[in-house]
């Protein structure tokens, strides 16, 4: 999948799979979405993302 030149949209509960494959994270929330070009670990550790989540889930 990493060598595929197109776009792959997937959802997963597997942390290792997501960290290995994803380079863009899109989280759909009740009040909008968050779209970041970063690894999954960067996404879950980001203070900026945490602030966005707090606002969108309020």
C-alpha atoms as one frame of an Amber mdcrd trajectory, in Angstrom:
protein
   0.000   0.000   0.000   2.844   2.408   0.739   3.989   2.221  -2.904   0.512
   2.819  -4.357   0.575   6.213  -6.142  -3.095   7.003  -5.457  -5.145   7.756
  -2.385  -6.298   5.088   0.055  -9.026   5.925   2.548  -9.178   3.560   5.514
 -10.344   3.380   9.091  -8.599   1.255  11.668  -8.343   0.563  15.376  -4.860
  -0.891  14.845  -2.335   1.669  16.089   0.694   0.029  14.471  -1.038  -0.273
  11.087  -2.157   3.357  11.154   1.270   4.599  12.265   2.994   2.571   9.544
   0.707   3.405   6.616  -0.906   6.799   7.207   0.750  10.118   6.390  -2.427
  12.180   6.634  -5.020  11.979   9.406  -8.606  13.181   8.962 -10.820  13.041
  12.052 -14.529  13.679  11.561 -16.174  15.207  14.641 -19.775  16.217  15.450
 -18.919  19.861  14.701 -16.430  19.681  11.842 -13.216  17.890  10.988  -9.476
  17.968  11.613  -7.173  17.329   8.641  -3.424  17.015   9.280  -0.466  15.888
   7.163   1.470  14.019   9.846   1.952  10.562  11.250  -0.604   9.119  13.656
   1.773   9.367  16.626   2.459  13.036  15.816  -1.291  13.587  15.580  -2.148
  12.085  18.968   0.778  13.886  20.667   0.098  17.332  19.157  -1.017  20.065
  21.562  -2.503  22.024  18.644  -4.622  19.034  17.615  -5.747  18.569  21.232
  -6.978  22.177  21.279  -8.826  21.685  17.994 -10.444  18.484  19.327 -11.546
  20.260  22.489 -13.250  22.971  20.439 -14.874  20.571  17.967 -16.172  18.115
  20.566 -17.582  20.822  22.886
